[in-house]
Amino acid sequence: MKDLNLSPVWEPPFIQPHRIGEINKFGKRTHQDNITDQVFGVNVNDLVEKYGSPLYVTSEKKIRENVRRLKRAFERRYSLVTHGWSYKTNYTSAICNILHQEGSWAEVVSEFEYEKARLLGVPGDRIIFNGPNKSKRILQKAIREGAHLHVDHLDELHNIEAVATELSLIAPVTLRLNFDTGFTEPWGKFGFNLESGQAYLAAKWIALSPHLKLVGLHSHIGTFILEPRAYAEQVRIMC
Ligand SMILES: *Cc1c(COP(=O)(O)O)cnc(C)c1O
């Protein structure tokens, strides 16, 4: 925010047509829509004729190329890498299936997404269960099915311990951490804070519980961070 005295005013969302030559809060639109004849080498008119409009088109070839390139980038430096497809990004079944064929696990953040991954044939032990909102019902299922639970907060840790106790199991858990890398605005809304000692408290709780086992650490420092040094620092801090 540029002017700190100006408190932001909430305004309800609205849809405003954006016409050529007119100025609105987004600035002046200067060009026509870029209409192409082809998408991924296929004629758009033919597609519209066959499937109707509006139509979303995805290239299976491009997805496969991209995920292979992504994995190679990590594997060149460290071979023990697993790629998880974030269902929230796009949970179209065909797209998820392509990624699972490429060996990607499912990364889910809700009961709906967990069930969806199972319906698509992903076994529990290839599902990473993230996010701040896991119901007790889905936790029971996920723990029984051996899913990788990434714990977001203390209440959730309590629920997982209760479910594991009920089921007479030891639940392996990963803690989601948040901390300051010094390069970006720290994110405090998800996970256990490192600097305040909250993450240490959670780790201690797990160590003392007969029904929990700490098997990993997770962190996501924020959305759209393009500063590589931030990720280097993230990894250093987690180690
Ligand atoms: C969506 C989401 C984020 C942010 O993900 P980006 O892809 O970086 O926008 C982070 N944590 C959780 C639990 C989320 O569901």
The ligand as a Tripos MOL2 file, in Angstrom:
@<TRIPOS>MOLECULE
LIG
   15    15     1     0     0
SMALL
NO_CHARGES

@<TRIPOS>ATOM
      1 C1         -4.1730  -22.5460   -2.3900 C.3       1 LIG1
      2 C2         -3.3490  -22.7650   -1.2220 C.ar      1 LIG1
      3 C3         -2.1330  -22.1130   -1.1160 C.ar      1 LIG1
      4 C4         -1.6060  -21.1520   -2.1560 C.3       1 LIG1
      5 O1         -1.2010  -21.8500   -3.2520 O.3       1 LIG1
      6 P1         -0.6180  -21.0950   -4.5410 P.3       1 LIG1
      7 O2         -0.6580  -22.1180   -5.6100 O.co2     1 LIG1
      8 O3          0.7430  -20.6470   -4.2090 O.co2     1 LIG1
      9 O4         -1.5410  -19.9310   -4.8000 O.co2     1 LIG1
     10 C5         -1.3670  -22.3800   -0.0150 C.ar      1 LIG1
     11 N1         -1.7620  -23.2180    0.9450 N.ar      1 LIG1
     12 C6         -2.9480  -23.8740    0.8810 C.ar      1 LIG1
     13 C7         -3.3400  -24.8100    1.9900 C.3       1 LIG1
     14 C8         -3.7800  -23.6750   -0.2090 C.ar      1 LIG1
     15 O5         -4.9380  -24.3410   -0.2710 O.3       1 LIG1
@<TRIPOS>BOND
     1     1     2 1
     2     2     3 ar
     3     2    14 ar
     4     3     4 1
     5     3    10 ar
     6     4     5 1
     7     5     6 1
     8     6     7 2
     9     6     8 1
    10     6     9 1
    11    10    11 ar
    12    11    12 ar
    13    12    13 1
    14    12    14 ar
    15    14    15 1
@<TRIPOS>SUBSTRUCTURE
     1 LIG1         1 GROUP 0 **** ****
